[in-house]
Amino acid sequence: MKKHRFFGLLLCIGLLVACAAPGGVPTRDLPARLAAANLLAGSLAAGLTQATAAGRVVPESGTAVAILVTLSAVELALDGAGDAWRAGLPALAESNLDAAERQMSGLQPLLPISAGGE
């Protein structure tokens, strides 16, 4: 299982680099940023589920509601970015993607990082 964690870590680092690294021509990087942001948003939703199951977030609590509202806003922004990209409006797509990335960057870790082992 340690291999899976290592590869998961590499995937996360790759996603962060794709989302945060400055690029040459913004519209050329947009499809990669969109894909990475969608994967990251899915991971955040899975993280909320894990944090709830671990008892770190109480369902229906203010924290859970705030995270759900933020993730809903992220989903809308990413959907808008994808729609704008497919419609040939790269500036609008980039604006929506920037909004989604800013919203995701404000979320804080809910589970402590394990010190080792499984």
ZIDA-V749063 format. One record per pair of residues at least 6 apart in sequence whose C-alpha atoms are under 7 Angstrom apart, sorted by the first residue. I is the first residue (numbers start at 1). GAP is how many residues later the second one is. D is the distance in Angstrom with one decimal. If there is no record, write none. Layout:
i = (I	I)
gap = (GAP	GAP)
d = (D	D)
//
This chain:
i = (15	18	18	18	19	19	19	23	27	30	34	51	51	51	52	52	56	56	57	57	58	70	74	74	77	77	77	77	78	78	78	80	80	81	81	81	81	81	82	84	84	84	85)
gap = (21	14	15	18	14	17	18	6	63	64	63	6	59	60	6	7	54	55	6	7	6	33	26	29	19	20	22	23	18	19	22	13	16	11	12	13	15	16	11	6	8	9	8)
d = (5.3	6.8	5.9	6.5	5.3	6.5	6.8	6.5	6.1	6.9	6.9	5.6	6.2	6.3	6.0	6.5	6.6	6.9	6.9	6.3	6.7	6.7	4.8	6.4	5.1	6.4	6.7	5.4	6.6	6.0	6.3	6.9	6.3	6.9	4.0	6.6	5.0	5.6	6.6	6.6	6.1	4.9	5.3)
//
